Amino acid sequence: MNSTSEISSTRLETRAEELKIIYEDKTSLYDIVFYSSDADMKLSVSLTPNSNNFQFSSNELFLHLDNANIKVEISKDKVAEFCQLVNNHKLIKDFLLSEGKKAIKGKDQWIEFFVKPLSKSTYKKDENFKDIKKDYHNQHLFDNIKEGDLIAEIHDPTEGTDGINIFGQTVESVPGLKFDKNLTLTRNISLSQDKKKIFANTYGLVLYDKLQNKVTVSDTLRVQNVGLLTGDIDFIGKVIVDGDVEDTFNVKAEKEIVVKGHVGASRLESKADIEIHGIDGKDEGEIICGGDLKAYYIHNVKVTAENNVIAHNEVINSQLHIEGSLLAERASIIGGDCIALHGIEVSEVGSHAVIPTILTAGISYQDRERCAELRKELLELETQMIKVNSSLNVYLLNPKILATLNEAGKEKVRKLAETLKELVIKKDSMEQEVEKLHKHSVDNANPVINILKMVYPSVKLVIGTKIINFNDIKTLRTTITIDSNKEIKLGVYRKL
């Protein structure tokens, strides 16, 4: 027998003992052996040439396959590749010739979600954590849902697809399995009549515990911290943060916001109450509160609140615009500008560092801002009226000129007159709005500031339209109001 080189580049990765001989034939020209492996799903072939003087054809290969009762389809490319190797008179060992069609297991029972649920795996760090190309503010961890929304559908397990081995025999498939644990549907959920479709009975988000196979609709979102793992939060319900809100990350909620830790240079926005341990906004933070704001400390932040602000320890270098009361009876207010329509109660104002501090009581910040806008618009409107009136008077004060005008000239005068009329109507409307805003402030105002302990230099108190400046340290326990003569009065303390 002639010496040969071994071709092994296309060998199966299967160990030799896992190969099963299913056919062999020895001729004067070559020895050929077919093997099966992987439960008769793979067909491989070995060929040892006994001569260099023969040509092996595809017909010869198919003759051997028929003799071996092989029924699996073999690609033309594989046949051509094998024949070419044989005709190079090289030893061929374990050449993978073809594979059967594997059976496909049926799909297990599953839940198809039509909204993105929040799951326990949501907050896992990925390998690209802190990747500067990723937008960590917009993580889209869940979808907000409304009452009546279709949130998911339960699908039954499916049958599998049978396979076929290299001998053409059917390989039976395995059907899909039902849930390991029965699906638990907790509060705020209803099912369709066929028990397949899941609907939300309230607003909020979907919580899915895959291990417990449990689906819940909750009107409260609870997270440990708000930052890189969560991104910004925009939720239709209530948000509870057990830890901190990191700098630059924001929380928006339709209902209450509760932060048990620290808030950095962030934006909190709620249509209801906000309760936090404290915030240091670094002159970039902002709180927009549709109800009461409660905080232990408030530093370097802009606050707008539709109701009261309750500060337990200190307010430092902050702008507080409050439609209710500022209640800081055990707190100090140092620096900044605080406005409260329904009055202010504070322990100490200012500090030994003589930091300018302004407290204003009895004025609506919303009315004040809108009045400022209207007055600016009125000045512009009056300037425009003067110009139009001046152009119109050229004709009205000179009847001879008016009498000589052609139709185009008369049309110009008519348009000037119409413009002036429109400006007058607009001016009257704006002046009425200013008057209405002023009346609203007066009717709803409580121009009172209560000082419980001390006032430091550089403090300015504004009571309604009256101002009192403090240039010395004063120990006080007083209620500051406007008397019947519309002058500032420091009287006996009365709780706000």
C-alpha positions, 0 to 999 in steps of 0.5 A, a space after each residue: 500500500 502506498 504511503 498517504 498523508 492524513 486529511 483531518 481539517 474537517 474531522 468531527 469534534 466528537 471523540 473517536 469512541 462516540 463514532 459508530 460504524 454503520 457501513 464499511 467496504 474494502 476494495 483494491 483501490 480504497 477502504 471506505 467507512 461510514 460512521 454515525 454520531 450524535 444519536 444518528 444525527 451526524 454522518 461522517 466518512 473515512 477513506 484510505 486509498 490503496 492505490 494512486 491510480 483511480 478516480 472517485 466520482 459522486 456516483 460511486 459515493 452515492 452507491 455506497 450511501 445506498 448500500 448503507 441505507 443512508 437517507 439524509 440529504 447531502 449537499 452538492 458542495 460537500 459531495 464535491 469537496 469529498 470527491 476532490 480530497 479522495 482524488 488527491 489520494 490522501 487519507 481522509 478521516 472522519 469527514 463530516 458529510 451531512 447531518 439530519 434534521 434535529 427535533 425542535 422542542 415545543 415552546 414552554 408556556 410563556 407571558 407576552 408583555 405588551 408593555 415593559 415591566 420592571 423586573 428584579 434583573 433591571 438594575 444589574 450592571 452591564 459590562 459597559 457600565 459608565 460607558 460614556 457613549 451610553 445615555 444613562 439618563 434615559 434607561 427606559 426601565 419600564 412603561 407607564 400604564 393606565 387603567 384598562 390597558 392590556 398589559 400581557 397575554 398568557 400563551 399555552 405551551 406549543 407542540 414541538 417539530 419532529 426531526 429526521 435522522 441520517 437513516 430517514 427515521 423520525 425523531 420525535 420532538 418534546 412538547 413545551 412545558 407548562 409553568 414550573 410555578 402557577 402564574 400568580 396575578 396579584 392586586 390591580 389586575 383582571 383577566 379576560 373571559 378566556 383567562 388569557 389576557 391580563 388588564 390593569 385595574 389602575 395606573 402605574 407600572 407592571 412588576 414581574 417576578 420571573 422566579 416567583 412567576 408573579 405579575 403585579 400592577 403597582 401605583 408606587 415605584 420603589 428604588 434604592 437610589 436614583 442614578 446610573 443604574 436607574 436613569 431619570 425617573 418619570 412615573 405616573 404614580 408615587 415614587 419612593 427612593 430609599 437612598 439618594 438621588 445623585 447629581 444630574 439625575 431627575 425624578 418626576 411623578 404625578 403623585 408623591 415623591 419620597 426620598 429618604 436620603 440626600 438629593 444632589 444637583 437634581 430636579 424633583 417634580 411632583 403634582 403632589 407632596 414631596 418629602 426628602 431628607 435634604 437637598 444640596 442643589 449646588 445652585 443647579 437643583 430645582 424642586 417643583 412641588 404641587 403640594 407640601 414640601 418637607 425637608 430637614 435641610 434645603 441648600 442652594 436650590 430653587 423651589 416652587 411649591 403650590 402649598 407649604 414648605 416645611 423646613 426642620 433644620 435650615 434653608 441656605 442660599 435658596 430661592 423659595 417661591 411658595 403659594 402656601 406658608 414657609 414653616 421653619 419654626 425650628 430652622 434657620 434661613 440663611 441667604 437667598 430669597 423666600 416668598 410665601 403668600 400665606 406667611 412665614 414662621 422661622 426661628 432665625 434669619 441670617 447669620 454672623 457672616 452677614 449674608 444678605 437674606 430676603 423674606 417676603 410674606 403676603 405676595 403670590 410669586 405666581 401673581 408677581 411674575 405674571 404681573 411683571 410679564 404683563 407690565 413689560 408687555 404693556 410698556 411695549 404695547 403703549 410704545 406701539 400705540 404711540 407710533 400708530 396714533 402718530 401715523 394716524 394723526 397725520 391724516 386726522 389732524 389735517 382734513 385737507 390731506 385726508 380729502 385728497 387721498 385715493 382709495 389706497 391711501 384711505 385703505 391705509 388710514 382704515 387699517 391704522 384705525 383698526 390696528 389702534 382699536 385692537 391695541 386699545 382692546 388688548 391694553 384694557 384686557 391686560 390692565 384688567 388681568 393685572 388688577 385681577 391678579 393684584 386682587 387675588 394676592 390681596 384676598 389670599 394673602 397673609 402678610 405675616 412673618 413670625 420670628 422666634 429667636 433672632 435676626 442678623 444683619 443684612 436681613 430684609 423682611 418684606 410684608 406685603 408692600 412694606 420693607 424693614 431692614 435689619 442692620 444689627 443682631 436682634 433677639 426677637 420673638 415677635 409677629 411682624 404684620 401690617 397695622 391699620 395705618 398700613 405700617 409695619 408692626 412688631 407685636 406679640 408672637 402669635 403662631 402662624 
